[in-house]
Amino acid sequence: VQLQASGGGLVQAGGSLRLSCAVSGLTFGNSAIAWFRQAPGKERTFVARISPAGGLTIYADSLKGRFTISRDNAKNAVYLQMNDLKPEDTAMYYCAAGPPALATAAASSYEYWGQGTQVTVSS
């Protein structure tokens, strides 16, 4: 199983980025996919999750309205659109595959992880 996160970079505050997660080696249409992030010296935290068919999404409360998760099951890909970025959004962003029926924000529930993509927001 491989999850390849990409799309990170350096952006000014107020800007936007779109992260992508390419997934292979599992039945993509049966897997929920989530994004987490980890800032230097801090714990990994939940960002968003999307159900296998894409009909159910959940977000960290603090990110609602700025971040949008979506998926394209024909391309085995999940996306995270991030708008109005703030310096506090600076972190390594990871995608993870988890159980289809459990809408969870707990990192321990996700079995497969990508390598991460760095997002840096300058003020």
N, CA, C and O atoms as a printed pandas DataFrame, in Angstrom:
     atom_number atom_name residue_name chain_id  residue_number  x_coord  y_coord  z_coord
0              1         N          VAL        A               1    0.854   -1.184    0.000
1              2        CA          VAL        A               1    0.000    0.000    0.000
2              3         C          VAL        A               1    0.891    1.235    0.000
3              4         O          VAL        A               1    1.855    1.331    0.760
4              5         N          GLN        A               2    0.544    2.174   -0.871
5              6        CA          GLN        A               2    1.302    3.432   -0.917
6              7         C          GLN        A               2    0.348    4.620   -0.962
7              8         O          GLN        A               2   -0.641    4.623   -1.694
8              9         N          LEU        A               3    0.669    5.614   -0.169
9             10        CA          LEU        A               3   -0.014    6.891   -0.229
10            11         C          LEU        A               3    1.049    7.950   -0.480
11            12         O          LEU        A               3    2.005    8.075    0.286
12            13         N          GLN        A               4    0.880    8.701   -1.543
13            14        CA          GLN        A               4    1.864    9.702   -1.950
14            15         C          GLN        A               4    1.225   11.081   -1.869
15            16         O          GLN        A               4    0.373   11.438   -2.682
16            17         N          ALA        A               5    1.653   11.843   -0.874
17            18        CA          ALA        A               5    1.134   13.205   -0.718
18            19         C          ALA        A               5    2.002   14.179   -1.490
19            20         O          ALA        A               5    3.224   14.036   -1.531
20            21         N          SER        A               6    1.374   15.163   -2.098
21            22        CA          SER        A               6    2.119   16.175   -2.858
22            23         C          SER        A               6    1.335   17.476   -2.862
23            24         O          SER        A               6    0.186   17.536   -2.426
24            25         N          GLY        A               7    1.993   18.526   -3.371
25            26        CA          GLY        A               7    1.309   19.810   -3.504
26            27         C          GLY        A               7    1.668   20.837   -2.468
27            28         O          GLY        A               7    1.207   21.975   -2.548
28            29         N          GLY        A               8    2.479   20.472   -1.495
29            30        CA          GLY        A               8    2.885   21.438   -0.498
30            31         C          GLY        A               8    3.841   22.464   -1.067
31            32         O          GLY        A               8    4.297   22.353   -2.205
32            33         N          GLY        A               9    4.133   23.458   -0.262
33            34        CA          GLY        A               9    5.062   24.491   -0.702
34            35         C          GLY        A               9    5.029   25.680    0.213
35            36         O          GLY        A               9    4.466   25.630    1.307
36            37         N          LEU        A              10    5.642   26.761   -0.246
37            38        CA          LEU        A              10    5.706   28.018    0.500
38            39         C          LEU        A              10    4.675   28.975   -0.089
39            40         O          LEU        A              10    4.645   29.205   -1.298
40            41         N          VAL        A              11    3.832   29.528    0.778
41            42        CA          VAL        A              11    2.787   30.442    0.320
42            43         C          VAL        A              11    2.659   31.571    1.335
43            44         O          VAL        A              11    2.924   31.386    2.523
44            45         N          GLN        A              12    2.254   32.727    0.861
45            46        CA          GLN        A              12    2.033   33.851    1.765
46            47         C          GLN        A              12    0.684   33.699    2.469
47            48         O          GLN        A              12   -0.234   33.055    1.960
48            49         N          ALA        A              13    0.593   34.295    3.627
49            50        CA          ALA        A              13   -0.674   34.288    4.362
50            51         C          ALA        A              13   -1.789   34.832    3.473
51            52         O          ALA        A              13   -1.614   35.817    2.756
52            53         N          GLY        A              14   -2.932   34.166    3.539
53            54        CA          GLY        A              14   -4.054   34.540    2.696
54            55         C          GLY        A              14   -4.111   33.775    1.383
55            56         O          GLY        A              14   -5.114   33.823    0.671
56            57         N          GLY        A              15   -3.039   33.073    1.067
57            58        CA          GLY        A              15   -2.991   32.319   -0.169
58            59         C          GLY        A              15   -3.657   30.960   -0.059
59            60         O          GLY        A              15   -4.244   30.618    0.967
60            61         N          SER        A              16   -3.555   30.192   -1.135
61            62        CA          SER        A              16   -4.190   28.885   -1.215
62            63         C          SER        A              16   -3.213   27.825   -1.717
63            64         O          SER        A              16   -2.260   28.124   -2.437
64            65         N          LEU        A              17   -3.470   26.608   -1.328
65            66        CA          LEU        A              17   -2.746   25.448   -1.840
66            67         C          LEU        A              17   -3.726   24.298   -1.979
67            68         O          LEU        A              17   -4.723   24.221   -1.260
68            69         N          ARG        A              18   -3.428   23.409   -2.912
69            70        CA          ARG        A              18   -4.224   22.193   -3.066
70            71         C          ARG        A              18   -3.297   20.993   -2.932
71            72         O          ARG        A              18   -2.414   20.782   -3.763
72            73         N          LEU        A              19   -3.502   20.227   -1.902
73            74        CA          LEU        A              19   -2.712   19.016   -1.697
74            75         C          LEU        A              19   -3.389   17.843   -2.388
75            76         O          LEU        A              19   -4.613   17.791   -2.505
76            77         N          SER        A              20   -2.573   16.908   -2.842
77            78        CA          SER        A              20   -3.082   15.691   -3.457
78            79         C          SER        A              20   -2.515   14.482   -2.735
79            80         O          SER        A              20   -1.402   14.520   -2.210
80            81         N          CYS        A              21   -3.288   13.418   -2.716
81            82        CA          CYS        A              21   -2.844   12.150   -2.151
82            83         C          CYS        A              21   -3.184   11.060   -3.155
83            84         O          CYS        A              21   -4.355   10.760   -3.389
84            85         N          ALA        A              22   -2.159   10.474   -3.744
85            86        CA          ALA        A              22   -2.345    9.374   -4.687
86            87         C          ALA        A              22   -2.208    8.061   -3.941
87            88         O          ALA        A              22   -1.237    7.845   -3.215
88            89         N          VAL        A              23   -3.188    7.184   -4.124
89            90        CA          VAL        A              23   -3.252    5.947   -3.345
90            91         C          VAL        A              23   -3.171    4.739   -4.268
91            92         O          VAL        A              23   -3.808    4.702   -5.320
92            93         N          SER        A              24   -2.385    3.761   -3.863
93            94        CA          SER        A              24   -2.299    2.516   -4.623
94            95         C          SER        A              24   -2.135    1.353   -3.658
95            96         O          SER        A              24   -1.699    1.521   -2.519
96            97         N          GLY        A              25   -2.498    0.165   -4.144
97            98        CA          GLY        A              25   -2.276   -1.032   -3.354
98            99         C          GLY        A              25   -3.403   -1.431   -2.438
99           100         O          GLY        A              25   -3.278   -2.411   -1.704
100          101         N          LEU        A              26   -4.508   -0.697   -2.459
101          102        CA          LEU        A              26   -5.670   -1.106   -1.692
102          103         C          LEU        A              26   -6.930   -0.786   -2.502
103          104         O          LEU        A              26   -6.878   -0.091   -3.517
104          105         N          THR        A              27   -8.047   -1.308   -2.031
105          106        CA          THR        A              27   -9.304   -1.050   -2.727
106          107         C          THR        A              27   -9.756    0.359   -2.356
107          108         O          THR        A              27  -10.395    0.581   -1.328
108          109         N          PHE        A              28   -9.411    1.288   -3.215
109          110        CA          PHE        A              28   -9.580    2.701   -2.878
110          111         C          PHE        A              28  -11.030    3.029   -2.559
111          112         O          PHE        A              28  -11.308    3.780   -1.624
112          113         N          GLY        A              29  -11.941    2.478   -3.320
113          114        CA          GLY        A              29  -13.358    2.781   -3.125
114          115         C          GLY        A              29  -13.934    2.237   -1.837
115          116         O          GLY        A              29  -15.077    2.542   -1.498
116          117         N          ASN        A              30  -13.174    1.442   -1.112
117          118        CA          ASN        A              30  -13.619    0.910    0.177
118          119         C          ASN        A              30  -12.887    1.551    1.355
119          120         O          ASN        A              30  -13.026    1.105    2.494
120          121         N          SER        A              31  -12.113    2.589    1.080
121          122        CA          SER        A              31  -11.280    3.174    2.124
122          123         C          SER        A              31  -11.637    4.622    2.397
123          124         O          SER        A              31  -11.785    5.427    1.477
124          125         N          ALA        A              32  -11.771    4.935    3.661
125          126        CA          ALA        A              32  -11.846    6.337    4.042
126          127         C          ALA        A              32  -10.430    6.909    4.037
127          128         O          ALA        A              32   -9.470    6.217    4.377
128          129         N          ILE        A              33  -10.312    8.157    3.655
129          130        CA          ILE        A              33   -9.007    8.830    3.614
130          131         C          ILE        A              33   -9.079   10.087    4.464
131          132         O          ILE        A              33  -10.061   10.829    4.425
132          133         N          ALA        A              34   -8.045   10.307    5.217
133          134        CA          ALA        A              34   -7.983   11.486    6.074
134          135         C          ALA        A              34   -6.679   12.238    5.865
135          136         O          ALA        A              34   -5.685   11.688    5.391
136          137         N          TRP        A              35   -6.714   13.501    6.229
137          138        CA          TRP        A              35   -5.514   14.334    6.284
138          139         C          TRP        A              35   -5.243   14.680    7.752
139          140         O          TRP        A              35   -6.153   14.999    8.517
140          141         N          PHE        A              36   -3.982   14.607    8.107
141          142        CA          PHE        A              36   -3.504   15.050    9.410
142          143         C          PHE        A              36   -2.361   16.022    9.168
143          144         O          PHE        A              36   -1.830   16.105    8.061
144          145         N          ARG        A              37   -1.992   16.749   10.196
145          146        CA          ARG        A              37   -0.837   17.630   10.086
146          147         C          ARG        A              37   -0.063   17.634   11.380
147          148         O          ARG        A              37   -0.597   17.373   12.458
148          149         N          GLN        A              38    1.217   17.939   11.241
149          150        CA          GLN        A              38    2.092   17.979   12.408
150          151         C          GLN        A              38    3.062   19.136   12.267
151          152         O          GLN        A              38    3.884   19.180   11.351
152          153         N          ALA        A              39    2.946   20.063   13.190
153          154        CA          ALA        A              39    3.869   21.201   13.228
154          155         C          ALA        A              39    5.092   20.812   14.046
155          156         O          ALA        A              39    5.012   19.910   14.881
156          157         N          PRO        A              40    6.220   21.473   13.823
157          158        CA          PRO        A              40    7.443   21.147   14.579
158          159         C          PRO        A              40    7.217   21.235   16.083
159          160         O          PRO        A              40    6.721   22.238   16.596
160          161         N          GLY        A              41    7.590   20.171   16.775
161          162        CA          GLY        A              41    7.473   20.157   18.217
162          163         C          GLY        A              41    6.083   19.932   18.751
163          164         O          GLY        A              41    5.861   20.020   19.958
164          165         N          LYS        A              42    5.134   19.639   17.869
165          166        CA          LYS        A              42    3.754   19.435   18.290
166          167         C          LYS        A              42    3.266   18.062   17.862
167          168         O          LYS        A              42    3.887   17.391   17.038
168          169         N          GLU        A              43    2.145   17.661   18.436
169          170        CA          GLU        A              43    1.562   16.372   18.087
170          171         C          GLU        A              43    0.866   16.432   16.737
171          172         O          GLU        A              43    0.490   17.502   16.257
172          173         N          ARG        A              44    0.704   15.269   16.140
173          174        CA          ARG        A              44   -0.034   15.162   14.895
174          175         C          ARG        A              44   -1.522   15.376   15.184
175          176         O          ARG        A              44   -2.071   14.777   16.109
176          177         N          THR        A              45   -2.160   16.220   14.400
177          178        CA          THR        A              45   -3.571   16.522   14.634
178          179         C          THR        A              45   -4.405   16.271   13.387
179          180         O          THR        A              45   -3.912   16.315   12.259
180          181         N          PHE        A              46   -5.664   16.010   13.624
181          182        CA          PHE        A              46   -6.612   15.704   12.557
182          183         C          PHE        A              46   -6.975   16.959   11.790
183          184         O          PHE        A              46   -7.148   18.030   12.371
184          185         N          VAL        A              47   -7.089   16.816   10.475
185          186        CA          VAL        A              47   -7.502   17.929    9.620
186          187         C          VAL        A              47   -8.885   17.657    9.030
187          188         O          VAL        A              47   -9.821   18.431    9.234
188          189         N          ALA        A              48   -9.002   16.546    8.292
189          190        CA          ALA        A              48  -10.275   16.241    7.625
190          191         C          ALA        A              48  -10.308   14.773    7.230
191          192         O          ALA        A              48   -9.270   14.121    7.118
192          193         N          ARG        A              49  -11.504   14.270    7.023
193          194        CA          ARG        A              49  -11.708   12.887    6.590
194          195         C          ARG        A              49  -12.837   12.857    5.573
195          196         O          ARG        A              49  -13.789   13.633    5.651
196          197         N          ILE        A              50  -12.710   11.934    4.606
197          198        CA          ILE        A              50  -13.760   11.740    3.615
198          199         C          ILE        A              50  -14.086   10.262    3.537
199          200         O          ILE        A              50  -13.191    9.416    3.554
200          201         N          SER        A              51  -15.381    9.953    3.452
201          202        CA          SER        A              51  -15.843    8.575    3.392
202          203         C          SER        A              51  -15.505    7.943    2.045
203          204         O          SER        A              51  -15.158    8.652    1.100
204          205         N          PRO        A              52  -15.601    6.638    1.948
205          206        CA          PRO        A              52  -15.209    5.958    0.705
206          207         C          PRO        A              52  -15.906    6.473   -0.562
207          208         O          PRO        A              52  -15.269    6.603   -1.608
208          209         N          ALA        A              53  -17.178    6.758   -0.476
209          210        CA          ALA        A              53  -17.893    7.242   -1.657
210          211         C          ALA        A              53  -17.864    8.760   -1.769
211          212         O          ALA        A              53  -18.322    9.327   -2.761
212          213         N          GLY        A              54  -17.326    9.409   -0.752
213          214        CA          GLY        A              54  -17.199   10.863   -0.784
214          215         C          GLY        A              54  -18.390   11.624   -0.262
215          216         O          GLY        A              54  -18.403   12.854   -0.297
216          217         N          GLY        A              55  -19.390   10.917    0.224
217          218        CA          GLY        A              55  -20.605   11.601    0.651
218          219         C          GLY        A              55  -20.561   12.179    2.045
219          220         O          GLY        A              55  -21.389   13.020    2.396
220          221         N          LEU        A              56  -19.609   11.743    2.844
221          222        CA          LEU        A              56  -19.526   12.217    4.223
222          223         C          LEU        A              56  -18.132   12.762    4.490
223          224         O          LEU        A              56  -17.133   12.068    4.299
224          225         N          THR        A              57  -18.078   14.000    4.931
225          226        CA          THR        A              57  -16.798   14.606    5.281
226          227         C          THR        A              57  -16.879   15.154    6.698
227          228         O          THR        A              57  -17.932   15.614    7.139
228          229         N          ILE        A              58  -15.780   15.099    7.388
229          230        CA          ILE        A              58  -15.680   15.726    8.703
230          231         C          ILE        A              58  -14.394   16.529    8.746
231          232         O          ILE        A              58  -13.411   16.189    8.087
232          233         N          TYR        A              59  -14.410   17.600    9.529
233          234        CA          TYR        A              59  -13.292   18.517    9.609
234          235         C          TYR        A              59  -12.984   18.837   11.067
235          236         O          TYR        A              59  -13.849   18.768   11.940
236          237         N          ALA        A              60  -11.726   19.189   11.301
237          238        CA          ALA        A              60  -11.393   19.802   12.573
238          239         C          ALA        A              60  -12.172   21.112   12.670
239          240         O          ALA        A              60  -12.247   21.874   11.707
240          241         N          ASP        A              61  -12.745   21.359   13.830
241          242        CA          ASP        A              61  -13.620   22.528   13.987
242          243         C          ASP        A              61  -12.938   23.827   13.570
243          244         O          ASP        A              61  -13.560   24.699   12.963
244          245         N          SER        A              62  -11.668   23.945   13.897
245          246        CA          SER        A              62  -10.952   25.203   13.639
246          247         C          SER        A              62  -10.689   25.442   12.156
247          248         O          SER        A              62  -10.315   26.546   11.759
248          249         N          LEU        A              63  -10.885   24.403   11.332
249          250        CA          LEU        A              63  -10.554   24.524    9.910
250          251         C          LEU        A              63  -11.785   24.600    9.015
251          252         O          LEU        A              63  -11.667   24.832    7.812
252          253         N          LYS        A              64  -12.943   24.410    9.589
253          254        CA          LYS        A              64  -14.162   24.452    8.785
254          255         C          LYS        A              64  -14.300   25.797    8.087
255          256         O          LYS        A              64  -14.089   26.851    8.688
256          257         N          GLY        A              65  -14.655   25.742    6.818
257          258        CA          GLY        A              65  -14.832   26.953    6.041
258          259         C          GLY        A              65  -13.610   27.365    5.255
259          260         O          GLY        A              65  -13.729   28.096    4.271
260          261         N          ARG        A              66  -12.428   26.912    5.667
261          262        CA          ARG        A              66  -11.207   27.248    4.926
262          263         C          ARG        A              66  -10.666   26.051    4.153
263          264         O          ARG        A              66  -10.094   26.220    3.077
264          265         N          PHE        A              67  -10.839   24.854    4.683
265          266        CA          PHE        A              67  -10.302   23.643    4.058
266          267         C          PHE        A              67  -11.451   22.802    3.510
267          268         O          PHE        A              67  -12.522   22.724    4.111
268          269         N          THR        A              68  -11.212   22.179    2.364
269          270        CA          THR        A              68  -12.200   21.292    1.753
270          271         C          THR        A              68  -11.524   20.017    1.277
271          272         O          THR        A              68  -10.548   20.062    0.528
272          273         N          ILE        A              69  -12.046   18.890    1.715
273          274        CA          ILE        A              69  -11.520   17.600    1.284
274          275         C          ILE        A              69  -12.435   17.037    0.212
275          276         O          ILE        A              69  -13.655   17.174    0.289
276          277         N          SER        A              70  -11.843   16.406   -0.782
277          278        CA          SER        A              70  -12.620   15.783   -1.859
278          279         C          SER        A              70  -11.852   14.574   -2.380
279          280         O          SER        A              70  -10.686   14.377   -2.039
280          281         N          ARG        A              71  -12.508   13.773   -3.201
281          282        CA          ARG        A              71  -11.830   12.596   -3.753
282          283         C          ARG        A              71  -12.351   12.312   -5.154
283          284         O          ARG        A              71  -13.470   12.672   -5.520
284          285         N          ASP        A              72  -11.492   11.653   -5.917
285          286        CA          ASP        A              72  -11.838   11.192   -7.254
286          287         C          ASP        A              72  -11.542    9.700   -7.287
287          288         O          ASP        A              72  -10.389    9.299   -7.441
288          289         N          ASN        A              73  -12.558    8.891   -7.145
289          290        CA          ASN        A              73  -12.340    7.450   -7.062
290          291         C          ASN        A              73  -11.874    6.859   -8.388
291          292         O          ASN        A              73  -11.281    5.781   -8.406
292          293         N          ALA        A              74  -12.129    7.543   -9.490
293          294        CA          ALA        A              74  -11.631    7.073  -10.773
294          295         C          ALA        A              74  -10.117    7.237  -10.881
295          296         O          ALA        A              74   -9.462    6.537  -11.652
296          297         N          LYS        A              75   -9.570    8.164  -10.104
297          298        CA          LYS        A              75   -8.128    8.438  -10.156
298          299         C          LYS        A              75   -7.405    7.950   -8.900
299          300         O          LYS        A              75   -6.197    8.142   -8.765
300          301         N          ASN        A              76   -8.146    7.318   -7.975
301          302        CA          ASN        A              76   -7.543    6.877   -6.704
302          303         C          ASN        A              76   -6.816    8.040   -6.011
303          304         O          ASN        A              76   -5.680    7.904   -5.557
304          305         N          ALA        A              77   -7.494    9.160   -5.946
305          306        CA          ALA        A              77   -6.856   10.350   -5.393
306          307         C          ALA        A              77   -7.794   11.103   -4.456
307          308         O          ALA        A              77   -9.012   11.116   -4.635
308          309         N          VAL        A              78   -7.196   11.717   -3.468
309          310        CA          VAL        A              78   -7.894   12.583   -2.524
310          311         C          VAL        A              78   -7.193   13.935   -2.526
311          312         O          VAL        A              78   -5.976   14.022   -2.687
312          313         N          TYR        A              79   -7.979   14.974   -2.347
313          314        CA          TYR        A              79   -7.447   16.326   -2.409
314          315         C          TYR        A              79   -7.803   17.103   -1.135
315          316         O          TYR        A              79   -8.799   16.817   -0.471
316          317         N          LEU        A              80   -6.980   18.072   -0.822
317          318        CA          LEU        A              80   -7.273   18.986    0.271
318          319         C          LEU        A              80   -7.042   20.402   -0.246
319          320         O          LEU        A              80   -5.906   20.834   -0.439
320          321         N          GLN        A              81   -8.135   21.104   -0.461
321          322        CA          GLN        A              81   -8.055   22.492   -0.873
322          323         C          GLN        A              81   -7.979   23.367    0.369
323          324         O          GLN        A              81   -8.856   23.317    1.231
324          325         N          MET        A              82   -6.936   24.161    0.452
325          326        CA          MET        A              82   -6.703   25.001    1.626
326          327         C          MET        A              82   -6.704   26.459    1.194
327          328         O          MET        A              82   -5.866   26.881    0.397
328          329         N          ASN        A              83   -7.639   27.214    1.720
329          330        CA          ASN        A              83   -7.771   28.634    1.373
330          331         C          ASN        A              83   -7.513   29.515    2.589
331          332         O          ASN        A              83   -7.578   29.064    3.732
332          333         N          ASP        A              84   -7.219   30.778    2.313
333          334        CA          ASP        A              84   -6.972   31.757    3.375
334          335         C          ASP        A              84   -5.976   31.200    4.394
335          336         O          ASP        A              84   -6.223   31.214    5.599
336          337         N          LEU        A              85   -4.876   30.724    3.894
337          338        CA          LEU        A              85   -3.891   30.087    4.758
338          339         C          LEU        A              85   -3.287   31.081    5.750
339          340         O          LEU        A              85   -3.116   32.263    5.452
340          341         N          LYS        A              86   -2.974   30.569    6.921
341          342        CA          LYS        A              86   -2.415   31.364    8.012
342          343         C          LYS        A              86   -1.079   30.770    8.436
343          344         O          LYS        A              86   -0.829   29.585    8.212
344          345         N          PRO        A              87   -0.218   31.580    9.044
345          346        CA          PRO        A              87    1.079   31.039    9.485
346          347         C          PRO        A              87    0.922   29.817   10.399
347          348         O          PRO        A              87    1.772   28.926   10.388
348          349         N          GLU        A              88   -0.138   29.769   11.175
349          350        CA          GLU        A              88   -0.340   28.625   12.066
350          351         C          GLU        A              88   -0.735   27.354   11.324
351          352         O          GLU        A              88   -0.820   26.289   11.937
352          353         N          ASP        A              89   -0.977   27.440   10.032
353          354        CA          ASP        A              89   -1.223   26.243    9.215
354          355         C          ASP        A              89    0.075   25.575    8.768
355          356         O          ASP        A              89    0.052   24.503    8.164
356          357         N          THR        A              90    1.190   26.205    9.061
357          358        CA          THR        A              90    2.484   25.633    8.709
358          359         C          THR        A              90    2.679   24.300    9.410
359          360         O          THR        A              90    2.601   24.217   10.636
360          361         N          ALA        A              91    2.933   23.254    8.625
361          362        CA          ALA        A              91    3.066   21.910    9.171
362          363         C          ALA        A              91    3.406   20.943    8.051
363          364         O          ALA        A              91    3.340   21.282    6.869
364          365         N          MET        A              92    3.770   19.735    8.448
365          366        CA          MET        A              92    3.846   18.630    7.505
366          367         C          MET        A              92    2.447   18.023    7.436
367          368         O          MET        A              92    1.839   17.720    8.463
368          369         N          TYR        A              93    1.953   17.854    6.231
369          370        CA          TYR        A              93    0.611   17.314    6.032
370          371         C          TYR        A              93    0.703   15.874    5.529
371          372         O          TYR        A              93    1.423   15.575    4.576
372          373         N          TYR        A              94   -0.045   14.989    6.193
373          374        CA          TYR        A              94   -0.023   13.569    5.875
374          375         C          TYR        A              94   -1.415   13.104    5.454
375          376         O          TYR        A              94   -2.416   13.555    6.011
376          377         N          CYS        A              95   -1.481   12.203    4.473
377          378        CA          CYS        A              95   -2.735   11.528    4.183
378          379         C          CYS        A              95   -2.647   10.098    4.725
379          380         O          CYS        A              95   -1.571    9.504    4.806
380          381         N          ALA        A              96   -3.801    9.577    5.086
381          382        CA          ALA        A              96   -3.862    8.256    5.702
382          383         C          ALA        A              96   -5.134    7.547    5.272
383          384         O          ALA        A              96   -6.170    8.172    5.044
384          385         N          ALA        A              97   -5.034    6.220    5.166
385          386        CA          ALA        A              97   -6.192    5.400    4.799
386          387         C          ALA        A              97   -6.687    4.661    6.028
387          388         O          ALA        A              97   -5.903    4.121    6.808
388          389         N          GLY        A              98   -8.021    4.648    6.188
389          390        CA          GLY        A              98   -8.577    4.045    7.385
390          391         C          GLY        A              98   -9.880    3.321    7.138
391          392         O          GLY        A              98  -10.305    3.153    5.995
392          393         N          PRO        A              99  -10.510    2.894    8.214
393          394        CA          PRO        A              99  -11.705    2.056    8.111
394          395         C          PRO        A              99  -12.877    2.801    7.480
395          396         O          PRO        A              99  -13.107    3.970    7.788
396          397         N          PRO        A             100  -13.608    2.139    6.612
397          398        CA          PRO        A             100  -14.683    2.829    5.884
398          399         C          PRO        A             100  -15.871    3.222    6.742
399          400         O          PRO        A             100  -16.552    4.207    6.453
400          401         N          ALA        A             101  -16.125    2.454    7.802
401          402        CA          ALA        A             101  -17.373    2.659    8.540
402          403         C          ALA        A             101  -17.199    3.459    9.822
403          404         O          ALA        A             101  -18.176    3.713   10.526
404          405         N          LEU        A             102  -15.991    3.852   10.130
405          406        CA          LEU        A             102  -15.750    4.564   11.381
406          407         C          LEU        A             102  -15.309    5.986   11.068
407          408         O          LEU        A             102  -14.182    6.211   10.627
408          409         N          ALA        A             103  -16.180    6.924   11.292
409          410        CA          ALA        A             103  -15.865    8.329   11.026
410          411         C          ALA        A             103  -15.074    8.878   12.210
411          412         O          ALA        A             103  -15.628    9.496   13.119
412          413         N          THR        A             104  -13.776    8.639   12.174
413          414        CA          THR        A             104  -12.952    8.964   13.317
414          415         C          THR        A             104  -11.875    9.971   12.974
415          416         O          THR        A             104  -11.390   10.036   11.844
416          417         N          ALA        A             105  -11.513   10.751   13.974
417          418        CA          ALA        A             105  -10.405   11.696   13.852
418          419         C          ALA        A             105   -9.160   11.189   14.565
419          420         O          ALA        A             105   -8.158   11.899   14.649
420          421         N          ALA        A             106   -9.217    9.981   15.073
421          422        CA          ALA        A             106   -8.100    9.423   15.827
422          423         C          ALA        A             106   -7.050    8.844   14.884
423          424         O          ALA        A             106   -7.348    7.955   14.085
424          425         N          ALA        A             107   -5.848    9.339   14.977
425          426        CA          ALA        A             107   -4.771    8.878   14.103
426          427         C          ALA        A             107   -4.522    7.378   14.260
427          428         O          ALA        A             107   -4.138    6.711   13.299
428          429         N          SER        A             108   -4.733    6.855   15.443
429          430        CA          SER        A             108   -4.480    5.436   15.692
430          431         C          SER        A             108   -5.420    4.528   14.906
431          432         O          SER        A             108   -5.151    3.335   14.768
432          433         N          SER        A             109   -6.507    5.071   14.394
433          434        CA          SER        A             109   -7.465    4.265   13.634
434          435         C          SER        A             109   -7.086    4.107   12.164
435          436         O          SER        A             109   -7.695    3.317   11.443
436          437         N          TYR        A             110   -6.087    4.852   11.727
437          438        CA          TYR        A             110   -5.686    4.829   10.318
438          439         C          TYR        A             110   -4.467    3.945   10.145
439          440         O          TYR        A             110   -3.433    4.149   10.781
440          441         N          GLU        A             111   -4.605    2.968    9.279
441          442        CA          GLU        A             111   -3.585    1.922    9.157
442          443         C          GLU        A             111   -2.431    2.303    8.241
443          444         O          GLU        A             111   -1.283    1.949    8.511
444          445         N          TYR        A             112   -2.719    3.010    7.172
445          446        CA          TYR        A             112   -1.697    3.306    6.161
446          447         C          TYR        A             112   -1.471    4.812    6.063
447          448         O          TYR        A             112   -2.414    5.602    6.091
448          449         N          TRP        A             113   -0.204    5.188    5.949
449          450        CA          TRP        A             113    0.170    6.601    5.947
450          451         C          TRP        A             113    1.104    6.923    4.801
451          452         O          TRP        A             113    1.924    6.098    4.399
452          453         N          GLY        A             114    0.972    8.135    4.278
453          454        CA          GLY        A             114    1.912    8.634    3.304
454          455         C          GLY        A             114    3.089    9.299    3.994
455          456         O          GLY        A             114    3.159    9.354    5.222
456          457         N          GLN        A             115    4.010    9.803    3.188
457          458        CA          GLN        A             115    5.263   10.342    3.722
458          459         C          GLN        A             115    5.160   11.802    4.117
459          460         O          GLN        A             115    6.047   12.317    4.798
460          461         N          GLY        A             116    4.112   12.473    3.711
461          462        CA          GLY        A             116    3.915   13.858    4.087
462          463         C          GLY        A             116    4.394   14.846    3.041
463          464         O          GLY        A             116    5.293   14.560    2.250
464          465         N          THR        A             117    3.770   16.016    3.057
465          466        CA          THR        A             117    4.186   17.117    2.204
466          467         C          THR        A             117    4.191   18.389    3.050
467          468         O          THR        A             117    3.249   18.645    3.801
468          469         N          GLN        A             118    5.237   19.171    2.927
469          470        CA          GLN        A             118    5.439   20.334    3.793
470          471         C          GLN        A             118    4.668   21.544    3.276
471          472         O          GLN        A             118    4.742   21.887    2.096
472          473         N          VAL        A             119    3.936   22.175    4.169
473          474        CA          VAL        A             119    3.262   23.433    3.873
474          475         C          VAL        A             119    3.838   24.499    4.797
475          476         O          VAL        A             119    3.852   24.337    6.017
476          477         N          THR        A             120    4.305   25.571    4.212
477          478        CA          THR        A             120    4.861   26.682    4.978
478          479         C          THR        A             120    4.150   27.958    4.570
479          480         O          THR        A             120    4.124   28.316    3.393
480          481         N          VAL        A             121    3.577   28.639    5.544
481          482        CA          VAL        A             121    2.840   29.863    5.288
482          483         C          VAL        A             121    3.595   31.019    5.933
483          484         O          VAL        A             121    3.804   31.042    7.146
484          485         N          SER        A             122    3.993   31.960    5.120
485          486        CA          SER        A             122    4.743   33.116    5.630
486          487         C          SER        A             122    3.791   34.262    5.933
487          488         O          SER        A             122    2.752   34.424    5.293
488          489         N          SER        A             123    4.176   35.049    6.924
489          490        CA          SER        A             123    3.314   36.170    7.333
490          491         C          SER        A             123    3.638   37.438    6.575
491          492         O          SER        A             123    3.006   38.470    6.799
